[in-house]
Amino acid sequence: MTGVTEHLPADWRDALLLGRIELPVGPTPVLVRSGRVLDISAFAATTADAVATPGLADAPGADLGSLDEMEFVVSWDEGSKGGTHLLSPLDLQCVKASGVTFAVSAVERVIEERARGDAQRANDIRAQLAERVGADLSAVRPGSAEAVKLKEILIADGLWSQYLEVAIGKDAEIFTKAPVLSSVGWGDFVGVRADSAWNNPEPEVVILCAADGRPVGATLGNDVNLRDIEGRSALLLGKAKDNNASAALGPFVRLFDDGFTMDDVRAAEISLEVRGTDNFVMSGSSSMSLISRDPLELIGQTVGAAHQYPDGFALYLGTMFAPIQDRDAPGQGFTHHPGDRVRVASERLGVLENTVTTSEQAPPWTLGISGLMRNLAARGLLGVPA
């Protein structure tokens, strides 16, 4: 067991945090206000309802104690007993993601596509493409006249790609990352498929939005990615992105208020550290200031007249981090090993920490929507107004 406050921003006592914990009666939405953990299930049965209910910042709740005195179970500590399990802060929200939102990641996606999942061949392609395409992309606003001109040049050079289309074209890549209720939280395992030989974490900021698209807060995310599978074909995106325990979020959603705004998201520096049981260490960072599309634009391309989300949604904003550091052999690049400890961190959002296993060995996803509804009905919470 461990405390979670060391994984929160330094000003966490002044922050308004929304999350979920596992109580003996079932998954429960909580609000952390002035450092106290409040069970708000009588106010809103789910975090989706909480976001939709007016007055969330002042919501009443049963006081469960001071957050810094609570001990939490981490899934990889088999000997821990008696603590609380901190769940993903999402429940009924759709889990969406935006891809290729940074010039560096766009180049890496082109490399994946051309390497067809071969990490060694990727090095040769990277040397051919990165300098020319990367330099051009970083200075181009998606959908602009300059982007159209660059597209014409790259087509003429034989360098155009479907990934570049979403990197600098008018339409962003927005996809469904995970089913409702399947995401995992801080202290959980994250999973990569056992048959994947080239994969990596993707450290990202995730925006939580209400049904009308209004952004209400932000959290950290790990958009676990199987590079070899997506590299074989972009049509395998679902198999590369949506697997058991492949979407991690947490520790809490920090709600927007006077002390934390979208400008803090725009200025965020996201760091990543991977420590393996083989003593391998990899670190890197991603700067939100270099994102090619503003978060509000990405939200606008997710929800609107063409697509609604009545329970709200969470949107991974993408990453510029694409690790190429060799791990197992020269030219093979980075890939996860079971037991890797992954830490995604940002000053205003804290630290999301998970341990890697295979999707086949991760705890199976068992609580679906019908199961949650039965649990809430048995607790007398379905009559709570939204």
Secondary structure, DSSP 8 states (H G I E B T S, - for coil): -B-SGGGS-TTGGGS-EEEEEEETTEEEEEEEETTEEEE-TTT-SSHHHHHHSTTGGG---EEEEEGGG--EE-TT-TT--S-EEEE-S-SSSEEEEEE--SHHHHHHHHHHHHHTT-HHHHHHHHHHHHHHHHHHHTT--TTSHHHHHHHHHHHHTT---HHHHHHHSSS-EEEEEE-TT--B-TTSEEEE-TT-SSEE--EEEEEEE-TTS-EEEEEEEEE-EEHHHHHH-GGGHHHHH-STT-EEEEEEEEE-BTTB-HHHHHT-EEEEEEE-TTS-EEEEEEEGGG-SS-HHHHHHTTSBTTB--TT-EEEE---S-------SSTT------TT-EEEEEETTTEEEEEEEEETTTS------HHHHHHHHHHTT-TTS--
